[in-house]
Amino acid sequence: MIYKRHGRTGKDLSIIGFGGMRFKNMDDQDACVEMMVKAAELGINYFDTAPLYFGIKSEVVYGKAFNEFKKRNIPFYSSTKTFESKKEKIRREIEKQLERLNLDSIDFYHVWNVTDLDKWYERKKNGVLEIFIRLKEEGLIKHICVSSHLIGDHIRELLEENIFEAVLFGYSAYNFTVRQEAFDAIKKYDIGCVVMNPLGGGIIPQHPEVFDFIKTRKDQSVVEAALHFIFAHEKITTALVGFSTMEEIHEAVRAVESYQNITAEKLQTIKDSAAASFEGLCTGCQYCDNCPVEIPIPKYMEAYNFKVLYKKDSQLLDRLKWHWDIPTDWAARCTECGQCEDICPQHLPIIARLEEIAKMKR
């Protein structure tokens, strides 16, 4: 396993992290714990979850796994988050989280899911930074972190608060163009950087023929190539992978073992090849799955990926018909309330895409 210094936290994190939102069968807790133990035995030491992953089930599983780590003297770092912003609510939430996680202190605690600067200002006004500082002083958290889906200048403004010791955001071989401002701030303030969705929420391995250009060697799989693309970034500490199965863990570890340095020139060639083609893909987070008029937005956006990837309406229509079995005209229900776009981490033009889909005919 490769380990890198996590910014000014001084911690050495494994270059692969374990994300807790994609377990294949969350109800089989013993199997989930077994996966985490195997990952730790293979050298992964960064374990990230959140209080809304499978309800609270992910944190509960993590707590059981952490107990196993402690029994076996396996070193690990814990990471979780809170979407609360008011002091008293954060206090109540972290007390429950510590109990679920079987911990006295959380290593990396995140202000969760900052998607809009105005909402960030509101959370600041509510005292989110003050309570995080207090929790650190009390020893309940060790490092103040932020999980953000802001892009461009907005994310730079957030990181220039110069209070966050680490940041978590989405980054992969197809959406890197919106993150340069983040890396500028990361370098300036020596902020630790973990990236989620390094495989594009599954998009990259599901379409190996489309992403073949990211390979730098003939013997690479597309998963290896996508992870190697992340490893090559000096300022990224850890690629956070949401593991579903044991085989996916072994595949990611093999990618670490097979990694060879990628030159800056080659990295730029990959970026140049992707920049014009793949910006705007949905990563399948399903945050938008709460439509007031019950439009199955995640399914429509997943199908729209096929239009982006293959440049053909027919690919989108086939996906809707044969995979999701939903008609195009359901998208016409949209009232343009904007709720889905407000919460979308990728800042996708969901309303416009629904309108486009609703007009499509076979």
DOGU-744644 format. One line per 8 residues: for each residue x, y, z of C-alpha. Coordinates in nm, 4 decimals, padded with zeros to 6 digits. Layout:
N
X,Y,Z ~ ...
//
This chain:
362
00.0000,00.0000,00.0000 ~ 00.1122,00.3551,-00.0719 ~ 00.0679,00.6214,00.1972 ~ 00.0727,00.9980,00.1558 ~ 00.0829,01.2874,00.4012 ~ -00.2619,01.4396,00.4441 ~ -00.1746,01.8071,00.4232 ~ -00.1039,01.9867,00.7476
-00.2866,01.7196,00.9507 ~ 00.0442,01.5310,00.9399 ~ -00.1374,01.1981,00.9124 ~ -00.0241,00.9401,00.6567 ~ -00.3286,00.8023,00.4764 ~ -00.3541,00.5073,00.2404 ~ -00.3851,00.6168,-00.1204 ~ -00.7114,00.4171,-00.1340
-00.9869,00.4918,00.1168 ~ -01.2974,00.2903,00.2055 ~ -01.6291,00.4673,00.1428 ~ -01.9363,00.3433,00.3263 ~ -02.2281,00.4264,00.0972 ~ -02.2228,00.1458,-00.1604 ~ -02.2315,-00.1832,00.0318 ~ -02.4130,-00.4415,-00.1808
-02.6138,-00.5808,00.1107 ~ -02.6258,-00.3445,00.4058 ~ -02.8504,-00.5821,00.6008 ~ -02.5741,-00.8445,00.6126 ~ -02.3685,-00.6532,00.8658 ~ -02.1250,-00.9377,00.9291 ~ -02.0327,-00.9455,00.5596 ~ -01.9872,-00.5678,00.5543
-01.7611,-00.5834,00.8598 ~ -01.5664,-00.8661,00.6976 ~ -01.5072,-00.6443,00.3929 ~ -01.3760,-00.3625,00.6104 ~ -01.1476,-00.5924,00.8064 ~ -01.0029,-00.7353,00.4846 ~ -00.9473,-00.3827,00.3494 ~ -00.7638,-00.2882,00.6685
-00.5516,-00.6026,00.6547 ~ -00.4551,-00.5075,00.2986 ~ -00.3322,-00.1683,00.4190 ~ -00.6304,00.0655,00.3751 ~ -00.6412,00.2897,00.6807 ~ -00.8939,00.5630,00.5906 ~ -01.2602,00.4759,00.6486 ~ -01.5262,00.7314,00.5596
-01.8997,00.7223,00.6271 ~ -02.1888,00.9582,00.7082 ~ -02.5042,00.9562,00.9230 ~ -02.7379,00.9256,00.6241 ~ -02.5665,00.6415,00.4391 ~ -02.8320,00.3665,00.4536 ~ -02.9945,00.5665,00.7312 ~ -02.7590,00.5194,01.0227
-02.6714,00.1625,00.9239 ~ -02.3362,00.2497,00.7688 ~ -02.2099,00.4168,01.0853 ~ -02.3324,00.1185,01.2892 ~ -02.1386,-00.1225,01.0662 ~ -01.8341,00.1001,01.0873 ~ -01.8568,00.0914,01.4655 ~ -01.8542,-00.2882,01.4620
-01.5590,-00.2920,01.2239 ~ -01.3685,-00.0380,01.4336 ~ -01.4112,-00.2651,01.7356 ~ -01.2553,-00.5471,01.5327 ~ -00.9672,-00.3204,01.4300 ~ -00.8992,-00.2338,01.7919 ~ -00.9092,-00.5990,01.9001 ~ -00.6569,-00.6874,01.6305
-00.4402,-00.3760,01.6799 ~ -00.5015,-00.2662,01.3197 ~ -00.4326,00.1089,01.2737 ~ -00.7105,00.3149,01.1145 ~ -00.8489,00.6652,01.0747 ~ -01.2190,00.7440,01.1061 ~ -01.4065,00.9975,00.8960 ~ -01.7691,01.1050,00.9117
-01.9812,01.4140,00.8633 ~ -02.2706,01.6291,00.9787 ~ -02.5223,01.8226,00.7726 ~ -02.6379,02.0101,01.0824 ~ -02.5239,02.3681,01.1293 ~ -02.6689,02.4792,01.4637 ~ -02.4518,02.4218,01.7661 ~ -02.6954,02.2250,01.9766
-02.7933,01.9950,01.6886 ~ -02.4305,01.9225,01.5994 ~ -02.3595,01.8464,01.9639 ~ -02.6463,01.5981,01.9809 ~ -02.5506,01.4384,01.6490 ~ -02.1838,01.3830,01.7277 ~ -02.2674,01.2254,02.0624 ~ -02.4835,00.9700,01.8784
-02.2170,00.9206,01.6122 ~ -01.9431,00.8517,01.8652 ~ -02.1679,00.5915,02.0255 ~ -02.2520,00.4246,01.6920 ~ -01.8880,00.4297,01.5802 ~ -01.7581,00.2994,01.9153 ~ -01.5096,00.5854,01.9317 ~ -01.4022,00.8469,02.1831
-01.2923,01.0825,01.9075 ~ -01.3445,01.1147,01.5303 ~ -01.0260,01.1727,01.3326 ~ -01.1744,01.3675,01.0399 ~ -01.5102,01.5402,01.0976 ~ -01.6667,01.7152,00.8007 ~ -01.9025,02.0025,00.7514 ~ -02.1053,01.7985,00.5047
-02.2188,01.8683,00.1496 ~ -02.1568,02.2395,00.0929 ~ -02.3193,02.2979,-00.2462 ~ -02.4030,02.6672,-00.2383 ~ -02.2156,02.9686,-00.0983 ~ -02.5315,03.1387,00.0286 ~ -02.6199,02.8267,00.2252 ~ -02.2610,02.8135,00.3497
-02.2900,03.1701,00.4788 ~ -02.6093,03.0701,00.6585 ~ -02.4383,02.7734,00.8212 ~ -02.1537,02.9990,00.9314 ~ -02.4044,03.2435,01.0775 ~ -02.5580,02.9541,01.2715 ~ -02.2186,02.8924,01.4325 ~ -02.0977,02.5789,01.2553
-01.7309,02.6808,01.2707 ~ -01.7480,02.7794,01.6365 ~ -01.8907,02.4441,01.7412 ~ -01.6363,02.2541,01.5295 ~ -01.3558,02.4443,01.6987 ~ -01.5098,02.3683,02.0381 ~ -01.5422,01.9982,01.9555 ~ -01.1753,01.9896,01.8588
-01.0745,02.1664,02.1793 ~ -01.2730,01.9078,02.3753 ~ -01.1010,01.6246,02.1913 ~ -01.4194,01.4888,02.0309 ~ -01.2749,01.5508,01.6842 ~ -00.9135,01.5728,01.5777 ~ -00.9325,01.7555,01.2452 ~ -01.1847,02.0053,01.1049
-01.2779,01.9112,00.7492 ~ -01.5307,01.9995,00.4820 ~ -01.7127,01.7990,00.2153 ~ -01.7966,02.0237,-00.0771 ~ -01.9504,02.0080,-00.4214 ~ -01.8753,02.3715,-00.4991 ~ -01.6772,02.4379,-00.8151 ~ -01.4405,02.7047,-00.9462
-01.4057,03.0294,-00.7538 ~ -01.6754,02.9234,-00.5087 ~ -01.4799,02.6303,-00.3687 ~ -01.1668,02.8435,-00.3486 ~ -01.3571,03.0962,-00.1372 ~ -01.4683,02.8170,00.0949 ~ -01.1178,02.6766,00.1380 ~ -00.9731,03.0218,00.1941
-01.1530,03.0253,00.5289 ~ -00.8173,02.8690,00.6280 ~ -00.9801,02.6712,00.9058 ~ -01.0295,02.3454,00.7212 ~ -00.7455,02.0987,00.7513 ~ -00.8821,01.8659,00.4838 ~ -01.1378,01.8701,00.2047 ~ -01.3439,01.5993,00.0344
-01.4844,01.6539,-00.3141 ~ -01.5710,01.4652,-00.6318 ~ -01.2953,01.4204,-00.8875 ~ -01.2277,01.1771,-01.1702 ~ -01.0940,01.1496,-01.5228 ~ -01.4074,01.3136,-01.6617 ~ -01.4891,01.6034,-01.4256 ~ -01.1486,01.7443,-01.3350
-01.2049,02.0722,-01.5201 ~ -01.4054,02.2294,-01.2361 ~ -01.1464,02.1628,-00.9642 ~ -00.8371,02.3643,-01.0536 ~ -00.9332,02.6459,-00.8157 ~ -00.9590,02.3875,-00.5374 ~ -00.6106,02.2555,-00.6021 ~ -00.4715,02.6096,-00.6002
-00.6158,02.6622,-00.2509 ~ -00.5063,02.3160,-00.1359 ~ -00.1490,02.3958,-00.2300 ~ -00.1594,02.7448,-00.0777 ~ -00.2955,02.6344,00.2607 ~ -00.1493,02.2802,00.2712 ~ -00.4961,02.1253,00.2962 ~ -00.5340,01.7490,00.2910
-00.7374,01.6267,-00.0068 ~ -00.9561,01.3178,-00.0396 ~ -01.1536,01.2698,-00.3598 ~ -01.4772,01.0752,-00.3922 ~ -01.6194,00.9129,-00.7043 ~ -01.2753,00.8440,-00.8583 ~ -01.4524,00.5899,-01.0804 ~ -01.7297,00.8342,-01.1620
-01.9837,00.6603,-00.9434 ~ -01.9342,00.3464,-01.1542 ~ -01.9582,00.5238,-01.4908 ~ -01.5984,00.4557,-01.5909 ~ -01.5903,00.0763,-01.5294 ~ -01.9378,00.0408,-01.6830 ~ -01.8160,00.1995,-02.0091 ~ -01.4589,00.0731,-02.0550
-01.4649,00.1216,-02.4312 ~ -01.5485,00.4911,-02.3934 ~ -01.2773,00.5540,-02.1360 ~ -01.0064,00.3461,-02.2988 ~ -00.8103,00.6674,-02.3652 ~ -00.7198,00.7028,-01.9960 ~ -00.4971,00.3956,-02.0109 ~ -00.1250,00.4628,-02.0126
-00.0246,00.0973,-02.0563 ~ -00.1734,-00.1909,-02.2527 ~ -00.1886,-00.4166,-01.9467 ~ -00.4083,-00.1756,-01.7464 ~ -00.7753,-00.2314,-01.6810 ~ -00.9893,00.0805,-01.7072 ~ -01.0397,00.0727,-01.3285 ~ -00.6646,00.0668,-01.2745
-00.6213,00.3505,-01.5229 ~ -00.8884,00.5639,-01.3536 ~ -00.7295,00.5151,-01.0119 ~ -00.3785,00.5700,-01.1490 ~ -00.5025,00.9011,-01.2907 ~ -00.5934,01.0034,-00.9334 ~ -00.2722,00.8648,-00.7800 ~ -00.0659,01.0796,-01.0166
-00.1963,01.4028,-00.8606 ~ 00.0544,01.5240,-00.6065 ~ -00.2033,01.7106,-00.3952 ~ -00.4551,01.4261,-00.3697 ~ -00.3939,01.2122,-00.0635 ~ -00.6611,00.9468,-00.1026 ~ -00.9039,00.8154,-00.3635 ~ -01.2200,00.7259,-00.1730
-01.3859,00.4214,-00.3281 ~ -01.7374,00.3110,-00.2331 ~ -01.6870,-00.0646,-00.2198 ~ -01.9802,-00.2974,-00.2907 ~ -01.8038,-00.6333,-00.2860 ~ -01.4869,-00.7998,-00.1639 ~ -01.3616,-00.8350,-00.5218 ~ -01.3778,-00.4581,-00.5688
-01.1456,-00.4173,-00.2698 ~ -00.8937,-00.6582,-00.4184 ~ -00.9222,-00.4831,-00.7552 ~ -00.8441,-00.1451,-00.5997 ~ -00.5485,-00.2846,-00.4053 ~ -00.4153,-00.4446,-00.7234 ~ -00.4357,-00.1006,-00.8825 ~ -00.2082,00.0335,-00.6089
00.0353,-00.2533,-00.6586 ~ 00.0483,-00.2014,-01.0352 ~ 00.0857,00.1765,-01.0239 ~ 00.3725,00.3303,-01.2168 ~ 00.4458,00.6994,-01.2181 ~ 00.2579,00.9004,-01.4813 ~ 00.4435,01.2001,-01.6183 ~ 00.2894,01.5452,-01.6056
00.2844,01.5478,-01.9853 ~ 00.0901,01.2218,-02.0054 ~ -00.1520,01.3360,-01.7362 ~ -00.2219,01.6504,-01.9364 ~ -00.2805,01.4431,-02.2509 ~ -00.5501,01.2454,-02.0668 ~ -00.7113,01.5665,-01.9466 ~ -00.7063,01.7172,-02.2937
-00.8763,01.4069,-02.4340 ~ -01.1555,01.4163,-02.1751 ~ -01.2199,01.7866,-02.1297 ~ -01.4481,01.8443,-02.4259 ~ -01.6416,01.5201,-02.4033 ~ -01.7417,01.4210,-02.0530 ~ -01.8160,01.7250,-01.8404 ~ -02.1702,01.7067,-01.7090
-02.2077,01.3364,-01.6329 ~ -02.4338,01.2333,-01.3451 ~ -02.2509,01.0315,-01.0773 ~ -02.5650,00.8621,-00.9448 ~ -02.5568,01.0042,-00.5922 ~ -02.9413,01.0144,-00.5956 ~ -02.9610,01.3323,-00.3868 ~ -03.2297,01.4453,-00.6328
-03.4507,01.1450,-00.5600 ~ -03.7153,01.3446,-00.3744 ~ -03.9150,01.5075,-00.6530 ~ -04.2408,01.6703,-00.5309 ~ -04.4245,01.5355,-00.8379 ~ -04.2522,01.1949,-00.8173 ~ -04.0429,01.2149,-01.1334 ~ -03.7747,00.9407,-01.1120
-03.5008,01.1981,-01.1695 ~ -03.1997,00.9747,-01.0899 ~ -03.3119,00.7259,-01.3554 ~ -03.3558,00.9960,-01.6167 ~ -03.0173,01.1507,-01.5358 ~ -02.8450,00.8099,-01.5463 ~ -02.9971,00.7494,-01.8884 ~ -02.8882,01.0955,-02.0011
-02.5289,00.9867,-01.9347 ~ -02.5632,00.7582,-02.2358 ~ -02.6407,01.0573,-02.4557 ~ -02.3331,01.2386,-02.3200 ~ -02.1108,00.9347,-02.3601 ~ -02.2254,00.8114,-02.6996 ~ -02.3576,01.1360,-02.8550 ~ -02.6828,00.9677,-02.9593
-03.0417,01.0171,-02.8430 ~ -03.1073,00.6534,-02.9270 ~ -02.8694,00.5396,-02.6536 ~ -03.0657,00.7406,-02.3975 ~ -03.3981,00.6086,-02.5256 ~ -03.2769,00.2499,-02.5201 ~ -03.1613,00.2915,-02.1632 ~ -03.4995,00.4261,-02.0550
-03.6885,00.1475,-02.2326 ~ -03.4800,-00.1613,-02.1694 ~ -03.3081,-00.0825,-01.8380 ~ -03.5462,00.1454,-01.6484 ~ -03.8753,00.0710,-01.8285 ~ -04.0017,00.4295,-01.7993 ~ -04.1446,00.6508,-02.0742 ~ -04.0029,00.9850,-02.1794
-04.3262,01.1742,-02.1133 ~ -04.3079,01.1290,-01.7371 ~ -04.0343,01.3941,-01.7490 ~ -04.2987,01.6432,-01.8677 ~ -04.4457,01.6501,-01.5162 ~ -04.1625,01.8825,-01.4096 ~ -04.2907,02.2045,-01.2469 ~ -03.9444,02.3667,-01.2552
-03.9445,02.4103,-00.8773 ~ -03.5648,02.3817,-00.8807 ~ -03.5391,02.1578,-00.5761 ~ -03.3349,01.8975,-00.7638 ~ -03.0889,02.1496,-00.9055 ~ -03.0402,02.3125,-00.5649 ~ -02.9177,01.9852,-00.4183 ~ -02.7282,01.8445,-00.7185
-02.3557,01.8079,-00.6323 ~ -02.2608,01.8231,-01.0003 ~ -02.4668,02.1404,-01.0634 ~ -02.6325,01.9693,-01.3583 ~ -02.9055,02.1462,-01.5621 ~ -03.1639,01.8886,-01.4562 ~ -03.4712,02.0916,-01.5523 ~ -03.3426,02.1507,-01.9058
-03.2525,01.7831,-01.9427 ~ -03.5980,01.6727,-01.8287 ~ -03.7540,01.9077,-02.0816 ~ -03.5288,01.7655,-02.3531 ~ -03.6139,01.4067,-02.2597 ~ -03.9875,01.4814,-02.2511 ~ -03.9726,01.5942,-02.6161 ~ -03.7908,01.2830,-02.7374
-03.9791,01.0317,-02.9467 ~ -03.8786,00.7002,-03.0980
//
